[in-house]
């Protein structure tokens, strides 16, 4: 059974797919950081979406500021019952459930440097390919990087 946060992430990914984004849930841009959703857009833009299931989940998250340097736009994704006034107004906001989502507030753009974008895009591609391989060949361990 998916957790509330996983349902929110699923709705976000479904919604962003409609705009041509490819999404990976629980992506690690660097050691010590794991974002809920990283989305790669059709023009190479990279968005990070943190999914929060409730106020306690949000209050416990102090790592989110570290995610800003790994994306062009940052968003919170919450369900309809979340008190959105808790979320920083200078960040993006997505309302989501397990079936879809709506962008209520676009996150401000802070374009990544070319080298970081290239490294993130390669990491995104390798991560996606490894997940596909794991589905097709369970139990086969990839070589470490």
N, C-alpha and C positions, 0 to 999 in steps of 0.2 A: 504494500500500500504506500503510495507516494506521500511524502510529508507536505504540509501546507506550502513551504518554500519551494519544493520541487514542482508543485502544481502551478505556482505563480511563474516559475521559470519556464515551464512548458508553454503556458499561455503567451509569455513574452516571445519565445522562440517562434511560435506559430505566427504571431503578429508580424514580427520583423521579417519572416520569410516572405511575406506579401510585399515587402519593399526590396526584395532581392538580397537580403542579408543571409549569410550562413552563420549559424550559432553553435557554440560549444558550451555546454554546461560544465561548471567546475573546472575551469581552465586555470593553469598555473603560469602566470607570465614570468615569474622568477621565484626562487626558493623563498618560502615564508609567506607568499601571497597566493590566495586561491579566490578567484572571482566567481560569482554565481553564474553569470552569462557573459561570454565575450562574443561579440558579433562583428563579422567582417562584411562590409558593405560592397556594393557593386563597383564603387570607385576607389576601393582600397581603404575606406574609412574604418576605424576601429572604435566600437562602442563597448563600454562596460556597464552591466546592469547588476546591481545588488538587490536581491529579493528578500524582503522582510515580511515575516508572518505575523508580527505583532510588535507593540512598543518595547517589550523586554528584549526581543531579538535586536531591534535597532539600537537600544541603549547599550547593549553589550558589545556592539561593533565599533571599535576604535581604529580599525585598520583601514577604513574606507578612504581616508585622505591619501594613503599610500597608493591607492589604485589610480588616482588622477594622472600620474605620470606615465600610465600604461594605456591611455586611450585618448581619442579625439573628443569624445563626449562621454559623460558619466550620468547615469540614471539610477534612481531608486524605483523598484517595482513593488507594489503593495496591493492588497485586496481592498474591496469596497469598505470593509469595516475598520481599516487602519486610520488613525487620526493623523492626517497628512500635515497638520500644522507642526508636528514634531520634526519633520524633515527640513534640512537646510534649503531655503528658498533659492539659493544660487546653484542648485543642482536640478537635473532633469527628473521628471516624475512620470511613471507609467502605472496605470491602474490595470490589474490583471487578475484572471482566474485560470483554471486549468484548460480552458478552451480558447482563450483569446486575450486581447489586451487593447489598450488605447493610450497613446502618448498624450498626457495632459499638459506637460511642460517640457519643452525641448531643453536638453542640457546645453550649456554654453560650449562653444567650440574652442578647443585649445589643441591646435594641430601638433602631432608628434613630429619629432625630427626624423629625417629620412632613414638614418641608420637604425633607429629604434623601430620604426614602422616595418622596415625590411626584416629585422630579426623577429619581431612579433608575428608577421605574416608567415614566415618560414616555420616558426614554432606552432602556429595555428594549424598549418597544413600537415605538419608531422604528427601533431596530436590527433587530428581528425583521421588521418590515415591509420594510425595505430589503433584507434577505437574501432575502425572498420575491420582491420585485420583481426582484432580480438573477437569480434562478433563472428567472423567467418572461420577462424581457427582458434577456438577456445583452448587455453592451456599453453599456447606458444608464447614464450617470453621474448620481447624484442631486445636487441643489443642495446646496452646503455649508450647514452650520448657521450 
